[in-house]
Each structure stands twice: as structure tokens, then as C-alpha cells.
Amino acid sequence: MKINGELKTILEKFAESGWDVIGEPSRAYLDGKGDWEALTAAVKEADMTCGSCGCEYDPLYKRALQLLSGKPAKVSGRTSNDFCPQTMFLYGTYREDGAPNFGLFCWFSYCWDGGLGAMACIGGSTLTKDRINAAGVFSANLVNEPMLPLADYLGNTKGYDEDKMNVPVDVMRGAVLDVPVLSDSPVSFELEVTKTVPLDGSDVYICKVRNVLINEALADTDTSVEQRLRAALPASTTCATYFSNAPKAKGAWGEAMKAFKK
Ligand SMILES: Cc1cc2nc3c(=O)[nH]c(=O)nc-3n(C[C@H](O)[C@H](O)[C@H](O)COP(=O)(O)O)c2cc1C
């Protein structure tokens, strides 16, 4: 039987503990001679006897029991946000010559600041950042699946390349702010920067959402949220890869908890 790495490390510690209760069953299990029930019973006994004495073994009994019951093993990986899918937005700004520029960004989330706000983190130095610093406003246009080829291009081409925006994109003006908006994006935020937080290698822009432009069909409340989300087709990204989403409603807020047993 294959023992996962995390459980193996814990059992090796138990085996070397010199305490009969866990030492022998752990060694037997590691050698492929023990059985799951005997080991689980031994670890339970150890946990009951001295699971809160304050020694380094206390959390290991509890963790071993979780792993023996089939919980997934964990390893410390490299620092990344892999497997945490994010939606993507094309930030629109006007260049100094008045032409629109768009760049692709995913370090974006929401906050509350007397009204709906947004937090956008931009690293390094980009045309988008320079134009946000100059104008204090930008648009954030949700990327959906049909827009992925364009979005990938705009995320991998520098705004300072003269030719970047020589591409077929339909642009309109924001309804409230002087920002360029992508006509094909299902949801566009018009954002005004209220605070800039400089970090080591990036800047976080705290913004007030001054307006949200959404496709008229998404405002049709006669259609379910699931149907409207399927029509909007937002794409996501993680592990440096783009993903489609096939949205399946899993319950409203406050409803999903009904399946949770205390
Ligand atoms: C999928 C994807 C997501 C990105 N997200 C961010 C981000 O959140 N923050 C950032 O600083 N750069 C991000 N970038 C890099 C910018 O898109 C890139 O610097 C681009 O050139 C910016 O456009 P600009 O040069 O016209 O300003 C991302 C790139 C890709 C491909």
C-alpha cells in the first residue's frame, strides 16, 4: 500500500518516539505489515492520553488521524497562487495622444469604501500604470472566452510598442468617466483612483467604482443568473494557463450552507 509523503514523515517520527503505543504500530505500517485499523486505534489512544500535553507530538496525532481518514496530504510548495483561478480584466486608458490603450491584468478585486470599490495591483512600469498615474481614471473590462486571443495579445505586448493598438477593437467612451471601454466586454467598470499604495515592485490602486456598464442582456432579471453568466462567459486564469468556465449554480449565498452539517 502506498503511504503519502506527509503521513510517512509523521509515522517515522512516531516509530522513533520510543513510545510503545504508537511506535510499534507505526513501524509495522511503514513496513507494510500493519493494518489501518490497528494504527488508527493506536493514534487515537495516543491523542487521548497525551494529545494536549504541549509537546511537539500533539498536532501530529490529530494530523495523522486526518490523513488516515483519507484527507489529502499537503506539501509546502513554491510561493504561488496556482490553482486559485482569477478573472481577468483589460484596463483601458487614453495615451497622451488621446488614442486608447488596453493591457491585461488579473490582480484585481473588490473592496468597500463608502460604496463599491476596486483594488488593482500593477507591477513594474507599464504604459497603463503611467497613464493611470497621469489621469487618475481607467476602465476595467471583464475578459470573456471569445476575447481571449485579443486579451492574451494585449497582455503580452507592451503599450510602449508603437504598434500595439493597431488591432481591430471596438472602443466606446465610458458613460461617466473619460475612459475607453471595450464594446465586446460583458462588464466594464469605470474606476477613479482614490489612493495609491506603493509596494516593493508594484503599486496598488484603490478605486471608487463610478459606473458599471453591463451588456443589456445581463440586466434582464427574467433570466436566471446561471443563464446570464453562461451568456457572459467570463474566462479565468491560473498556472499561467487560461480556462473556460461552464458555470453551474451551486446555491445562493445562505442556501449552500444548508448542506453543511455542524
Ligand atoms: C494573463 C495575464 C495577466 C496579467 N496580470 C497582470 C497584473 O495583474 N498586474 C500586472 O502588473 N501585470 C499583469 N500582466 C502583464 C501586463 O498585461 C503587461 O505588462 C502589459 O504589457 C500591460 O499593458 P501595457 O504595456 O499596454 O500597459 C498580465 C499579463 C497576462 C498575460
The ligand as an SDF file (V2000), in Angstrom:
LIG
                    3D

 31 33  0  0  0  0  0  0  0  0999 V2000
   -2.8350   36.6500  -18.0140 C   0  0  0  0  0  0  0  0  0  0  0  0
   -2.0790   37.9010  -17.6780 C   0  0  0  0  0  0  0  0  0  0  0  0
   -2.3700   38.5850  -16.5270 C   0  0  0  0  0  0  0  0  0  0  0  0
   -1.6520   39.7280  -16.1650 C   0  0  0  0  0  0  0  0  0  0  0  0
   -1.9410   40.3530  -14.9890 N   0  0  0  0  0  0  0  0  0  0  0  0
   -1.1760   41.3970  -14.5940 C   0  0  0  0  0  0  0  0  0  0  0  0
   -1.4420   42.0290  -13.3390 C   0  0  0  0  0  0  0  0  0  0  0  0
   -2.4040   41.7160  -12.6220 O   0  0  0  0  0  0  0  0  0  0  0  0
   -0.5960   43.0200  -12.9380 N   0  0  0  0  0  0  0  0  0  0  0  0
    0.4340   43.4400  -13.7260 C   0  0  0  0  0  0  0  0  0  0  0  0
    1.1730   44.3310  -13.3090 O   0  0  0  0  0  0  0  0  0  0  0  0
    0.6670   42.8960  -14.9510 N   0  0  0  0  0  0  0  0  0  0  0  0
   -0.1090   41.9030  -15.3970 C   0  0  0  0  0  0  0  0  0  0  0  0
    0.1200   41.3360  -16.6230 N   0  0  0  0  0  0  0  0  0  0  0  0
    1.1380   41.9360  -17.5250 C   0  0  0  0  0  0  0  0  0  0  0  0
    0.5530   43.1130  -18.3510 C   0  0  0  0  0  0  0  0  0  0  0  0
   -0.5630   42.7190  -19.1000 O   0  0  0  0  0  0  0  0  0  0  0  0
    1.6270   43.6140  -19.3180 C   0  0  0  0  0  0  0  0  0  0  0  0
    2.6160   44.2770  -18.5670 O   0  0  0  0  0  0  0  0  0  0  0  0
    1.0850   44.5250  -20.4050 C   0  0  0  0  0  0  0  0  0  0  0  0
    2.1520   44.8930  -21.2540 O   0  0  0  0  0  0  0  0  0  0  0  0
    0.4410   45.7950  -19.8470 C   0  0  0  0  0  0  0  0  0  0  0  0
   -0.0360   46.5590  -20.9160 O   0  0  0  0  0  0  0  0  0  0  0  0
    0.6090   47.9810  -21.2670 P   0  0  0  0  0  0  0  0  0  0  0  0
    2.0960   47.7580  -21.5280 O   0  0  0  0  0  0  0  0  0  0  0  0
   -0.1380   48.4160  -22.5140 O   0  0  0  0  0  0  0  0  0  0  0  0
    0.3830   48.8830  -20.1130 O   0  0  0  0  0  0  0  0  0  0  0  0
   -0.6010   40.2030  -17.0170 C   0  0  0  0  0  0  0  0  0  0  0  0
   -0.3380   39.5260  -18.2090 C   0  0  0  0  0  0  0  0  0  0  0  0
   -1.0490   38.3770  -18.5370 C   0  0  0  0  0  0  0  0  0  0  0  0
   -0.7210   37.6520  -19.8150 C   0  0  0  0  0  0  0  0  0  0  0  0
  1  2  1  0
  2  3  1  0
  2 30  2  0
  3  4  2  0
  4  5  1  0
  4 28  1  0
  5  6  2  0
  6  7  1  0
  6 13  1  0
  7  8  2  0
  7  9  1  0
  9 10  1  0
 10 11  2  0
 10 12  1  0
 12 13  2  0
 13 14  1  0
 14 15  1  0
 14 28  1  0
 15 16  1  0
 16 17  1  0
 16 18  1  0
 18 19  1  0
 18 20  1  0
 20 21  1  0
 20 22  1  0
 22 23  1  0
 23 24  1  0
 24 25  2  0
 24 26  1  0
 24 27  1  0
 28 29  2  0
 29 30  1  0
 30 31  1  0
M  END
$$$$
